[in-house]
Amino acid sequence: MEASFVGVDVAWKEGNHSGLAAFRGDIHGAQPVAFGSGATSLDSVFDFILAHRAETTVVAIDAPLVIRNAAGQRQCERLVTQKFGAAHAGAYPSNLTLYPNAGSVALAHELEAAGFRHCAAPDRAWDESGDWFFEVYHHPAQVVLFNRNRIIKYKKKKLRVAERRAGLDELRKLMSARMLGSRPLSRLERSARRLSFL
């Protein structure tokens, strides 16, 4: 059965661009079918997800989907930092003081209202059909999926332009070689299990 896979990197501020990508595939692999551009509102992110909905739709969101703590880190962020901090892949804190009205939390509510299930343990849901979504962490994913000891650095402001470009080029090559259609979903399933803390 073919499924749809949507990746979302939610912008922290309304008006900034969110990153969007959609893939179609099955147990043998997935191919990119669309990349979002101009998504500067939660409505446009939600519309992109719905436009690529299938009989089974999996949405991976790089943003906090549940924030209940007034300060400090969420438990999941502490666990990510404990496991991946040495690889420079720790999680930034999300709390109600920093993000009292996080757009990503609002997006999670919209998805639930549209019939998507919030799956806090995606490694347990690979055999389930239907529509579901979960939170992801891109730096730990680099470490696991690309078998690295450190993250690829390309975002920090203190990096020179040439260093950022080199990091992005390395990331693109790894994604092209290992993700876009050449790696079976069964391998991604095994990687997801390695990331499971629940």
Sequence and secondary structure as in RCSB ss.txt:
>XXXX:A:sequence
MEASFVGVDVAWKEGNHSGLAAFRGDIHGAQPVAFGSGATSLDSVFDFILAHRAETTVVAIDAPLVIRNAAGQRQ
CERLVTQKFGAAHAGAYPSNLTLYPNAGSVALAHELEAAGFRHCAAPDRAWDESGDWFFEVYHHPAQVVLFNRNR
IIKYKKKKLRVAERRAGLDELRKLMSARMLGSRPLSRLERSARRLSFL
>XXXX:A:secstr
  EEEEEEE  SSTTS  EEEEEEEETTEEEEEEEE    SHHHHHHHHHHT  SSEEEEESS S    SSS  H
HHHHHHHHHGGGT       TTT TT HHHHHHHHHHHTT EE S GGG TT  SEEEEE  HHHHHHHHTT SS
      TTS HHHHHHHHHHHHHHHHHHTSSSS HHHHHHHHHHH   
